[in-house]
Structures are given as structure tokens and as C-alpha cells.
């Protein structure tokens, strides 16, 4: 079983301070409450962490509390990450972050507002498995045709919103306006079906360096399959929508995830 911890936002801020760590990328910029409120919140966090054996109180009043060693390792990985994978899913919107620092990987998610869950991922293979579990069942069969269809970003958004409202005809017309025949479009639309989910993937390497690198993709997951969406080329704004099932999605996500897992 992987090492997993669940803590509140106040507990996270307290631990980051005790460990002298920067804010993880997932927290983004935020404004702290006024000092009296902050002191009260952090004071309660000390007691809550100590009661769950996640913080050892000092014997001497002039010493600082000591965080649990396993939790401290996960927080260091998240806060000092050199590579990062972000998975934004919805609707409703849910964010998950997979951080890598050296050979260590950790999944940071939020199962409820102001609650943070940190789970250790034992290796690069578990990164791919974790990503797949977030987006689509692996037992969905491959479609008959995996030839990509080209669409611009606005068209993709219009088609996705139409599918969210069970309007498969409008979604099909979006593709037809971009030159695709009804014979090619109808199976693609019916494979997704109404009310699909959308997952935006972003991967960043050399996160703290001026020459950091980034890649992105979108997965639209439906009832009988999905679309893997990525830029068609570096020279235009068109997106390529690749019809895919479970095995094809694993292959594409393995390639995508390997980009931040190299040499791990």
C-alpha cells in the first residue's frame, strides 16, 4: 500500500513553515488571513496533527515540533518538484498534481475544499497507472478507425459543450463545417455520447529553470471511447482528435507521462 496522508489547508501551511519549504505549485498565490486569525488557525493545526501522530511536540519549549518523516518526504517532493504533471478534469472541475523531485513521485489531490491528500507513487509505472485511473476505464475497446480528425480550439469547445447538453447533432455539424463527412463524424460522436468528461493534461520539465519545457494534451472521455486531442503541428492552430479506447489511451499516456519520468 502506498504512503498516503490527508491534511487540512491550515495543517499544510504549518508543516511547510516548519520544514522551511516553498509553497507547492498546486497552491498558487493566495493571501493569508490577518495575524490573530492565522495564529489561532495554526495553533489548532498543531493540536490536530499531534493527535494523529503526524507531529511530535518538543520536550523543550524553545524547540520546534517535528513533522512525521514520511509526510515530510512527500511535502518536500511536492514543494521542490523539478517536474510536474497537472490533470484538470471536469465538469465539475477537479485538479490533481503529480510532482517529481529526483526519483520521488507524489500525487497531490483535493478530495474536498481545504483538504489536501498526498500519496507516494512508488515509481514511473505508477504515474501512468494513476493518470489512467483518473480519466477512462482501460477495458473500453479500440474504435474501428483511429484516423485523426482536425478541428480548431473553438470548434472543439463548441462540440464539447453541445455534447454536454445531449445535442449530438450540433456537435456533428461542428465537424462537418470543418470539412469532415457525416460518415466519418457520426461514429466519432456516437462513441463519445452525451455528457462526456474533459481532462486537460499539462507536463512541465525543469520547472525551476529559465529553460523549462512544457507539453499539453486534452482527453475527452465518453461512454464507449475517447478522443486524444493534441496540436496537429507547431505551424498552425489546428488540433488533431485521435479516436481511442483503453489500450490506445494507455499507449498515448505512457508516452506523455514518460516525458517527465525519464531516467527515474
Rosetta blueprint (number, residue, H / E / L):
1 X L
2 X L
3 X L
4 X E
5 X E
6 X E
7 X E
8 X E
9 X H
10 X H
11 X H
12 X H
13 X H
14 X H
15 X H
16 X H
17 X H
18 X H
19 X L
20 X L
21 X L
22 X L
23 X L
24 X L
25 X H
26 X H
27 X H
28 X L
29 X L
30 X L
31 X L
32 X L
33 X L
34 X L
35 X H
36 X H
37 X H
38 X H
39 X H
40 X H
41 X H
42 X H
43 X H
44 X H
45 X H
46 X H
47 X H
48 X H
49 X H
50 X H
51 X H
52 X L
53 X L
54 X L
55 X E
56 X E
57 X L
58 X L
59 X L
60 X L
61 X L
62 X L
63 X L
64 X L
65 X L
66 X E
67 X E
68 X L
69 X H
70 X H
71 X H
72 X H
73 X H
74 X H
75 X H
76 X H
77 X H
78 X H
79 X H
80 X L
81 X L
82 X L
83 X E
84 X E
85 X E
86 X E
87 X E
88 X E
89 X E
90 X E
91 X L
92 X L
93 X L
94 X E
95 X E
96 X E
97 X E
98 X E
99 X E
100 X E
101 X E
102 X L
103 X L
104 X E
105 X E
106 X E
107 X E
108 X E
109 X E
110 X L
111 X L
112 X L
113 X L
114 X L
115 X E
116 X E
117 X E
118 X E
119 X E
120 X E
121 X E
122 X L
123 X L
124 X H
125 X H
126 X H
127 X H
128 X H
129 X H
130 X H
131 X H
132 X H
133 X H
134 X H
135 X H
136 X L
137 X L
138 X L
139 X L
140 X L
141 X L
142 X L
143 X L
144 X L
145 X L
146 X L
147 X L
148 X L
149 X E
150 X E
151 X E
152 X E
153 X H
154 X H
155 X H
156 X H
157 X H
158 X H
159 X H
160 X H
161 X H
162 X H
163 X H
164 X H
165 X L
166 X L
167 X L
168 X H
169 X H
170 X H
171 X H
172 X H
173 X H
174 X H
175 X H
176 X H
177 X H
178 X L
179 X L
180 X L
181 X L
182 X H
183 X H
184 X H
185 X H
186 X H
187 X H
188 X H
189 X H
190 X H
191 X H
192 X H
193 X L
194 X L
195 X L
196 X L
197 X E
198 X E
199 X E
200 X E
201 X E
202 X E
203 X E
204 X E
205 X E
206 X L
207 X L
208 X L
209 X L
210 X L
211 X L
212 X L
213 X E
214 X E
215 X E
216 X E
217 X E
218 X E
219 X E
220 X E
221 X E
222 X L
223 X L
224 X L
225 X L
226 X E
227 X E
228 X E
229 X E
230 X E
231 X E
232 X L
233 X L
234 X L
235 X L
236 X L
237 X L
238 X E
239 X E
240 X E
241 X E
242 X E
243 X E
244 X E
245 X L
246 X H
247 X H
248 X H
249 X H
250 X H
251 X H
252 X H
253 X H
254 X H
255 X H
256 X H
257 X H
258 X H
259 X H
260 X H
261 X H
262 X L
263 X L
264 X L
